[in-house]
């Protein structure tokens, strides 16, 4: 089968690799029909993680089941399914608590937790930017889709990661109807967080970034854009809230945050949130932060290379703020979000800028990594049903 394989920093090739196959009675094999390039993939693409060369990328996947293991009883061949990026067993202590993002069974390193497709430090599993994908514990991990799955793939594939992840940011930030919410980052996850806050009935939602094309998308969904190259988000929000600040905020950028001039600072968005969110407000952090950053010392400093970020904790403590962190437990949200899509209440495909074939993955990574104008979200179709640019 063909797959998008990581060959080293900023090098992805599409080549033949061994077919995915059943390796355990609970496995299923899925023919991938839609798979996204994620902002988290760029950390690996740029060589800023421990991701091994020769592995297939891709953790935002959906497709059609083509084979099931002997112990699979629910999922059937021919069904369309979307796959949470979290690979979970369903029966360990963490999974029983609904924390499928920190499964203990599927992570092979005893002192770590959490597994994912094609992701650094989250197990040996291959990614789904390929024609086929092996899915462990298929009955638990696969979310079955309705009869509109094939025609609405660009909506449903967002359930693999960014829609639930953006929603998780608003859950950790405790966004409620009428709230004033600030989102840092107008990338795909930030836009999904803003969209989720709007779906929850937030009174005003600001999105802060310095990419004009992405800010335009934020405005299109009803958010208020703040161009950080021109304005200080804290000043804008405080002026609009009688000096109090936002009720809550979401961090959707991560450890490679940088200013409009390109200077990296892992503390940039965290400290901006501490400043912008009011006393006793809530902050949800879903942007990726890691304990090791191979390129961190050169780009930022020795401490940042070890995942040590100098945040304004004294001010955060003084303001009595609460901060939630970590990857999203996708299964906690994906069924309800699926039903919002099916019922016409949510259309996360507004984020999609390009639908391309798998062979175009190397070029797509280059454009997406460069933040080229208009490259908001890329969906790859390994089955050949790509239609080029959406916007």
C-alpha angles and dihedrals in degrees: 000000000000120000141171104248128194109233099173139302111346092351122115122163131186109225145144116282131170114289117261109251144176109282100165132030090248094054128107128194118223128198101224113231099167130021128166134220105232131203086240088060088062092063087060094038090056092050094249095130139047092260110149124237115247095039125121116244128218134093101173103079145155135164149122124307111243102169137017131197123245093258096051110108108164110038114070135201111266097031121124114234138178117216125217110231086232110087105209138172099215095222110065122099093265095046091048087057091051093254097127087153088072102041112168097201101056095044105083096199106087097217095047133070134205134048135209143173115271096348134134117258093359102102135288097286121136120237130246101241083108141083094262135025132195111223117198117217091010096184090059102035104040117083109206118226133211132250092281092061098104095051095041100044095130088061099042097043088064087069089072092074129321101057094049090039093053089046090049089055089057091046092053088045089051094231111190136179110291096018125141104232132186122200120195111208128038094208119117095284093044091051089049090051090051090046091049092050089052091049088052091055102254110176095224131005122194122194118201122201140119098232107101095199092055093045088055089058090049090054091048091061093049103267125129111244122221115193104210090201088067108023140037107237093212091055093046094049096042091050089054094047103047090262094301100108132222121322090232143348144207128220109211102160111069138196096330092061112148140180124249089271091058098252109146122230119165090198095052101096095032092055091043089055093048088053096043101043117080129245110293091012126143129242126196117199117198098147108112118265119173135192091233129039113180092197096038100095093054094042100039118353148291095280093049089052086062094048093256108141121189101226126172093256093158091060092043090053092044091053093047092233125165124218127198119194144182145060119317122262090229096192090060090068112015099087094052092043090049089056091050088055093045091049093051094247096114132035108180092171088087084091095062116106101164137028110192142166121259091252088065093058096104092055092042091054090052094052095042092047091050090051087231113190112279097012096121103142131355124208116193121204110203090183090066098249096124121138101193121233119014097191 
